[in-house]
Amino acid sequence: MSDRRKKTKKRKLYLAIYLCLCLLIILLAYFQLSRMARDYNTRHLELITGLYAEKMNDSMEYLQNYAQDNVKVAQAMEDKTPAQILACMEENLDSTVFCGIGLIGENGEIYGSKYAAADIRQEGLDKQAMEAEEFFYSDPYQSSETGSMIVTTFVPVPDSSWLHTIYVSVRIENLRQFGVYDLLRGKVSVHLLKTDSENFVTCISNSSTENFEGSWNNLLLQQRYFQYNDGYSYSQWVRDMRSGKKDGRFSATIRGVESTISYRSITSMPGWYVIVELANKDISDITQQFSWLGGTFGCILVAITLIYMLSILLLEKKDKKVYMGLSATDPLTELLNRRAPERSGRGAEEKGNRLFHIYRYRQLQNLQ
């Protein structure tokens, strides 16, 4: 009897140890999964920054190639009037990508939308185009016609008697479509920064209540909201970019929020960088999705294990009662046999014999 009790205690102890181990493994897996997810998302942020930079490069190259194709069109229509050439180019313009196209004559006259012409003159781009010997991109500026931020490329037209330059403009807001995954939608801010002036324009904002897209700002003026971590500094950041460092990542507190900042240079726009910001609390929110799933599955595993172990114990107890009953009953007559009084826990042999005869006598009487 004592051996049986010892075995029962051992089983309970083993079950408790097993459950404790399961809980420990779940906790360790939870924290490990959180750390891995956090590291994954910071690396993912670098990939997104690179993706924005590559898309920006592709857009600028496509913009340049498109303008050069129109140069060939203009050269082929040398005998046409500026209005005819412009009408032909505007007819073939992809308005889903580009927002304007026009010409600049040798006399400095601008042919195109009156708003575009006014913007070019205001930014001094017409003078720059007249002096340039090869293509160049403008800094982003706000269109007076649509209010959106645009970039314009200017491509010289060689061997022309009256045409000097063709210009094509593209909306910066088209970059919204690049690289934003649903997991990070509304959580990242994306800026284009010009390092020599330290001015930047916001392409995408993580704010859902305020619209910062298309606004210029100065990085130096924003430093009152920055607090750099790990010995990093604003001067170090600018120095790295001006020295030609291709990319980098660091942590800083922005407006009291711990954040991760990643940057990548734009090859086709020397001196320009893509800057992506992501608040660490948003990273934590993302990792919580993974951690919550891991914790839920772990709890389900423990619950199933507990139910399984309890079911085994209950079935074992039930089978034990059945076996004890069978061992104390005659299989033919279904009468109590000699083991019955011994099973009752009354150990003396004589007393057991006496009880056995009494039980047997009563059962015979009942059968008669």
Protein Blocks (a to p, Z undefined) as FASTA:
>chain_A
ZZmmmmmmmmmmmmmmmmmmmmmmmmmmmmmmmmmmmmmmmmmmmmmmmmmmmmmmmmmm
mmmmmmmmmmmmmmmmmmpcfklmmmmmmmmpcfklmgcdcdddfkopacddfklmmmmm
mnommmmmmmpcbdcdddddddfklopacdddddddehifkbmbdcddddfklmmmgopa
fklgokaccddddfklopacdfbdcbfkbcfehiacdfklmmmmpcceehiafklmmmmm
mnopabdcddddeehiacdddddddfklghiacdddddfklmmmmmmmmmmmmmmmmmmm
mmmmmmmmmmmmmmmmmmmmmmmmmmmpcfklopacfklmmmnopabfklmmmmmmmmmm
mmmmmmZZ
